[in-house]
Amino acid sequence: MSILNTEAAEAARAAEAAPTNPGQPDPAELMSREEIEALQLTRLQATIRHAYENVAAYRELYDAHGVRPDDLHTLEDLAKFPYTDKEFLRAAYPFKAFAVPMDQIRRIHASSGTTGRPTVVGYTDEDIDTWATLLARCLRFSGVRPGDLVHNAYGYGLFTGGLGAHYGIEKLKATVIPMSGGQSEKQVQLIQDFKPRVILCTPTYLLALADAFRNAGVDPRETSLEVAVLGAEPWTDKMRHEIEQTFNLTACDIYGLSEVMGPGVAGESGERQDGSTIWEDHFRPEIIDPISEEVLRTGEHGELVFTTLTKQALPIIRYRTHDLTRLLPGSDRPGHRRMGRITGRSDDMIILRGVNLFPSQIEEIALEIPALSPHFQLRLARPEKMDEMTVHIERRPETSLEDAEAAGAELARQIKVKVGSSCRITVEEPGSLARSSGKLRRIYDQRPK
């Protein structure tokens, strides 16, 4: 059966009637916490039944764990159901995780598949409309207005970023420039000529565009850009400060992942800039201990887990994202909780001679040293019996070689003090490290398997 054929889902849809003015909040944004949780329970019960009845992989998983849809009476009962992950979806490759017939699928996206088979995501007509609505909600929340000219530099294609953002911009009644990633010189030209107010891309690519502006003899602070909505990779508040100072704009986070929907799962207030608000009328978040898998309380740091509440084509239940963060009470939208900054991924954690560290820790330390830029790579090797890490980081153009050498020594000292691990530092020339128009690769592990 369709999840939206239930009486409860019809009532929920009525509660979320779209506003007549796309520049105003959706009614569901303004729900109280009690209203959100009541809606979540109704939708969660329908989602689990929808998955159990229409996806053999879920039915087999739940039967093996001795749970049924009727076992969910409260939100806390969600903990009775097992977690899923990328391997769960890969085992159903390509379309066995879909919960509707293929003639109801209107679009297919997929992850890059760099570590195995890609995870395939399908969308019905209503899924696409929901996605666009939530993306528009994020953009409006971050300060994008109907009528704005929006330069979309997320990649188009199987990656969900480009098309997800595109439909959201149009839903907001803003004007999209579908530039996609790459061709930095052309990006600079179009921003100069078209004068968009808003840009969407990854945070590291926006810094790469700053280099392209300077190479063209243009001060990035003198462009038309006022708002940047950035996502698809973890970034720190120090990176935010770097971007805002470089471009003289307001930079806000946006969060999503292909398996759960794509960008638009959570968005950040342009006024508060206090973490991304999760749209809990459509997603139920949990934080778990990544080792014990115990559910943690609001405010405790751990791995983010998501359950979708309205997806028709691909219901996702207790999906382990591997993103490390914490849940916080709502602020601008009190009924919807916020997520703290993503501090890393549990599968991106580097274990170096018994010390656990994340690239975001290196970024935070490096950006406290004025002579060093935010462009860096971590290279891991094992020349003898011990692992070694070398941080390759660019000096800023105005920094002398002598000052850069001193800054490298200071970075090594700070990493030792704050992270607890020794490493080598190689200070590189400005512009010498690879740039990316999509998700940036920070870690190059050259250790023998």
C-alpha positions in Angstrom: 0.0 0.0 0.0 1.1 3.6 -0.5 2.2 5.4 2.7 0.1 8.4 1.7 -3.1 6.4 1.3 -3.5 6.2 5.0 -6.0 8.4 6.9 -3.2 9.6 9.2 -1.0 10.7 6.2 -3.9 12.6 4.7 -4.3 14.5 8.0 -0.5 15.2 8.1 -0.5 16.5 4.5 -3.4 18.9 5.4 -1.3 20.1 8.4 1.5 21.0 6.0 -0.4 22.9 3.3 2.0 25.0 1.4 1.9 28.7 2.3 0.5 31.1 -0.4 3.6 33.2 -0.1 6.8 31.2 -0.8 8.8 33.8 1.2 6.8 32.9 4.4 7.4 29.8 6.7 5.6 26.6 6.0 3.0 25.9 8.8 4.9 22.8 9.8 8.0 24.9 10.6 6.1 26.6 13.4 4.7 23.5 15.1 5.4 23.0 18.8 7.6 20.1 20.0 4.5 18.3 21.1 2.8 18.7 17.7 6.0 17.5 15.9 6.3 14.4 18.0 2.6 13.5 17.6 3.1 13.9 13.8 6.3 11.8 13.9 4.6 8.9 15.6 1.8 8.8 13.1 4.2 9.0 10.2 6.7 6.6 11.7 4.1 3.9 12.2 3.0 4.3 8.5 6.6 4.3 7.3 7.6 1.1 9.1 4.5 -0.7 7.8 5.0 0.6 4.3 8.6 -0.7 4.3 7.7 -4.0 5.9 4.9 -4.7 3.4 6.7 -3.6 0.3 10.4 -4.2 0.7 11.6 -7.8 1.1 14.9 -6.7 2.7 13.1 -4.9 5.5 10.7 -7.8 6.0 13.6 -10.3 6.3 15.6 -8.0 8.6 12.7 -7.4 11.0 11.6 -11.0 11.0 15.1 -12.0 11.8 15.1 -9.6 14.8 11.6 -10.6 15.9 10.0 -7.2 15.4 6.9 -6.2 13.5 5.3 -2.9 12.6 2.7 -3.4 15.3 5.4 -3.3 17.9 5.8 0.5 17.5 3.4 2.3 19.9 5.6 5.2 21.0 8.6 7.0 19.5 10.8 5.3 22.0 9.8 1.9 20.5 11.9 2.8 17.4 14.9 1.5 19.4 13.4 -2.0 19.0 14.1 -1.9 15.3 17.6 -2.7 13.9 19.9 -0.2 12.2 20.5 -0.1 8.5 23.5 1.2 6.6 25.1 1.5 3.1 25.7 -2.3 3.0 21.9 -2.9 3.6 21.2 -0.8 0.5 24.1 -2.2 -1.6 22.8 -5.7 -0.9 19.5 -4.6 -2.5 21.3 -3.1 -5.6 20.0 -1.7 -7.8 16.2 -1.4 -7.2 15.2 -4.1 -4.6 15.0 -1.5 -1.8 12.3 0.5 -3.7 8.9 0.3 -2.0 6.8 1.3 -5.1 6.6 -0.2 -8.6 9.1 1.1 -11.1 6.3 2.9 -13.1 5.9 5.2 -10.1 9.6 6.1 -10.0 10.3 9.5 -11.6 14.0 10.0 -10.9 17.0 7.9 -9.8 20.1 9.2 -8.1 23.1 7.3 -6.8 26.2 7.8 -4.6 29.6 7.8 -6.2 30.3 4.2 -5.3 34.0 4.8 -4.7 34.1 2.2 -1.9 31.9 -0.4 -3.6 28.6 -0.6 -5.4 26.8 2.8 -5.4 23.7 3.2 -3.3 20.7 3.9 -5.5 18.0 6.3 -4.6 14.5 6.5 -6.2 11.9 9.3 -6.0 8.2 9.4 -6.8 6.4 12.5 -8.0 5.5 13.4 -4.4 9.0 12.6 -3.1 10.5 15.1 -5.6 7.9 17.7 -4.5 8.7 17.1 -0.8 12.4 17.4 -1.6 11.9 20.7 -3.4 9.7 22.1 -0.6 12.3 21.2 2.1 15.2 22.6 0.0 13.2 25.8 -0.5 12.6 25.9 3.2 16.3 25.6 3.9 17.2 28.4 1.4 14.6 30.8 2.8 15.7 30.0 6.3 19.3 30.9 5.4 18.3 34.3 3.9 17.5 33.5 0.2 14.5 35.4 -1.0 11.9 34.8 -3.8 13.2 36.7 -6.9 16.9 36.3 -5.9 19.4 35.2 -8.6 21.1 32.0 -7.4 24.3 30.7 -8.8 24.1 26.9 -8.3 27.7 25.4 -8.4 26.7 22.0 -7.0 27.4 19.2 -9.4 24.6 18.0 -11.6 24.1 14.3 -12.5 23.7 11.2 -10.2 25.0 13.3 -7.3 21.9 14.7 -5.5 23.4 18.2 -4.9 22.9 20.0 -8.2 19.3 18.9 -9.1 18.2 18.9 -5.5 19.2 22.5 -5.1 17.9 23.4 -8.6 14.3 22.3 -7.8 14.4 24.0 -4.4 15.5 27.3 -5.9 12.6 27.2 -8.4 10.2 26.1 -5.6 11.2 29.3 -3.7 10.4 31.3 -6.8 14.0 32.4 -7.1 16.0 32.3 -10.4 18.5 29.5 -10.8 21.8 29.7 -12.8 22.5 26.0 -13.3 26.3 26.3 -13.5 27.3 23.0 -11.9 30.8 22.4 -10.7 34.2 23.1 -12.3 35.2 25.6 -15.0 36.2 28.1 -12.3 37.2 30.8 -14.8 33.8 30.7 -16.3 32.2 30.7 -12.9 34.0 33.9 -12.1 32.9 35.4 -15.4 29.3 34.6 -14.9 29.2 35.8 -11.3 30.8 39.1 -12.6 28.3 39.4 -15.5 25.1 38.0 -14.0 25.6 39.5 -10.5 23.8 36.8 -8.4 23.0 37.5 -4.8 23.4 33.9 -3.7 25.8 31.0 -4.4 25.4 27.3 -3.6 28.4 25.0 -3.5 30.8 23.1 -1.2 32.7 25.3 1.3 36.1 24.3 -0.1 35.0 25.0 -3.7 34.0 28.5 -2.7 37.5 29.1 -1.4 38.9 27.7 -4.7 36.7 30.3 -6.5 38.3 33.0 -4.3 41.6 32.0 -5.8 40.1 32.2 -9.3 38.7 35.7 -8.6 42.1 36.8 -7.4 43.8 35.3 -10.5 41.4 37.3 -12.6 42.3 40.5 -10.7 39.0 40.7 -8.9 38.7 41.2 -5.1 36.2 38.5 -3.9 34.8 41.0 -1.4 33.7 43.2 -4.3 31.3 40.7 -5.9 27.5 40.8 -5.8 27.4 37.7 -3.5 25.7 38.3 -0.2 24.6 34.8 0.9 26.4 31.4 0.5 24.5 28.1 1.3 27.3 25.5 1.7 27.2 21.8 2.3 28.2 18.3 1.1 31.3 18.2 3.4 32.1 18.9 7.0 33.4 22.4 7.7 34.2 24.3 10.9 33.2 27.7 12.3 36.7 28.8 11.6 36.2 27.9 8.0 32.9 29.8 8.0 34.8 32.9 9.3 37.5 32.5 6.6 34.8 32.3 3.9 32.8 35.3 5.2 35.9 37.4 5.5 37.1 36.4 2.1 33.8 37.2 0.3 32.0 39.7 2.7 28.9 37.6 2.8 26.8 35.4 5.2 27.7 31.7 5.0 25.1 29.1 6.1 25.2 25.3 6.4 22.9 22.9 4.6 22.8 19.2 5.4 21.6 16.1 3.6 22.7 12.8 2.2 21.5 10.9 -0.8 20.1 7.9 1.0 17.9 10.0 3.3 16.8 12.5 0.5 19.6 14.7 -0.6 20.4 18.3 0.5 17.6 19.9 2.5 17.3 17.5 5.4 18.4 20.3 7.7 19.2 24.0 7.1 20.7 26.9 9.1 19.2 30.2 10.1 20.9 33.1 8.4 20.2 35.3 11.4 21.4 32.9 14.2 24.0 30.7 12.4 23.7 28.3 15.3 23.6 25.0 13.6 21.3 23.3 11.1 17.7 22.8 12.0 16.4 19.3 11.2 13.0 19.3 9.6 11.5 16.8 12.0 8.1 16.7 10.3 9.9 14.6 7.6 12.9 13.0 9.5 13.4 11.5 12.9 17.0 11.9 14.1 18.8 9.9 16.7 22.3 10.1 18.1 24.0 6.8 19.0 27.3 5.7 20.5 29.1 4.4 17.3 30.6 1.5 19.3 28.0 0.4 21.7 25.1 1.5 19.4 23.3 2.8 22.5 20.9 5.8 21.9 22.3 8.9 23.5 20.5 11.9 25.0 20.0 15.3 23.4 23.3 17.2 23.8 25.6 14.1 23.8 28.0 13.6 21.0 27.9 10.6 18.8 26.8 9.2 15.4 23.8 10.6 13.6 21.0 8.1 12.6 18.0 9.1 10.5 14.6 7.6 9.8 12.5 9.1 7.0 8.9 9.8 7.7 7.3 10.6 4.3 9.4 9.0 1.6 7.4 6.8 -0.7 10.0 5.2 -3.1 12.8 4.5 -0.7 11.8 4.5 3.0 14.9 4.7 5.2 14.7 3.4 8.8 17.4 3.9 11.4 20.1 4.6 8.9 23.6 5.1 10.2 25.1 8.1 8.5 28.5 7.8 10.2 28.4 11.6 10.6 29.5 12.6 14.1 27.6 15.4 15.8 25.0 16.1 18.6 21.4 17.1 18.8 20.4 20.4 20.3 17.1 22.0 21.3 15.4 24.1 18.6 16.0 27.9 18.5 14.3 29.8 15.6 12.0 26.9 15.0 11.6 25.6 18.6 9.7 22.4 17.6 12.5 21.2 15.4 15.8 20.2 17.0 19.2 21.4 15.6 22.3 19.5 14.9 25.8 20.7 15.9 28.6 21.0 13.5 29.7 17.7 11.9 33.0 17.1 13.5 33.9 14.2 11.2 32.8 10.8 10.1 33.3 7.7 12.1 34.6 6.0 8.9 37.0 8.9 8.3 38.6 8.7 11.6 42.4 8.3 11.4 44.0 6.1 14.0 47.6 7.2 14.2 49.8 5.3 16.7 46.8 4.8 18.9 45.5 8.4 18.7 42.1 9.1 17.1 41.9 12.2 15.0 39.7 13.8 12.3 40.6 16.2 9.4 38.3 18.8 11.0 40.7 19.0 14.0 43.6 19.8 11.7 41.5 22.4 9.9 40.6 24.1 13.2 44.1 24.3 14.4 45.6 25.4 11.0 43.1 28.3 10.7 44.3 29.7 14.0 47.8 30.3 12.4 47.5 33.4 10.2 50.4 32.4 7.8 48.6 29.1 6.8 45.7 28.7 4.4 42.7 26.4 4.7 44.0 24.2 1.8 45.6 21.0 3.1 45.9 17.3 2.7 46.8 14.5 5.1 49.0 11.7 3.8 49.4 8.5 5.8 52.4 6.2 5.3 54.2 3.3 7.0 57.8 3.5 5.9 58.9 1.2 8.7 56.8 -0.4 11.4 55.2 2.8 12.6 52.5 4.9 10.9 53.4 8.4 9.9 51.2 11.4 8.9 52.4 14.3 6.8 50.3 17.4 6.7 50.7 19.2 3.3 49.4 22.7 3.7 49.7 25.9 1.6 51.1 29.1 2.9 49.1 32.3 2.2 50.3 34.3 -0.7 51.4 37.2 1.5 53.5 34.9 3.8 57.2 34.8 3.3 59.1 31.5 3.1 60.7 32.2 6.5 57.4 32.9 8.2 55.9 29.9 6.5 58.6 27.6 7.9 57.9 29.0 11.4 54.1 28.5 10.9 54.7 24.9 9.9 56.7 24.3 13.1 53.9 25.9 15.1 51.3 23.7 13.4 53.2 20.6 14.3 53.5 21.8 17.9 49.8 22.6 18.2 48.8 19.2 16.7 51.0 17.5 19.3 49.5 19.5 22.2 45.8 19.5 21.1 45.5 16.1 19.4 48.3 14.2 21.0 50.1 12.9 18.0 53.3 13.9 16.3 53.3 14.5 12.5 55.4 16.0 9.7 54.5 19.3 8.2 55.2 20.3 4.6 54.3 23.9 3.8 53.4 24.1 0.1 53.3 27.0 -2.4 49.9 28.8 -2.8 47.7 27.1 -5.4 49.9 23.9 -5.5 47.4 21.5 -3.9 44.5 20.0 -5.8 41.2 21.8 -5.7 37.8 20.1 -6.0 34.6 21.4 -7.5 32.7 18.8 -5.4 33.5 17.0 -2.2 37.1 17.5 -1.3 39.4 14.6 -0.6 41.5 15.3 2.5 43.0 11.9 3.3 45.4 10.0 1.2 46.2 6.7 2.9 49.3 5.1 1.4 49.8 2.6 4.1 50.0 -1.1 2.9 46.7 -2.9 3.4 
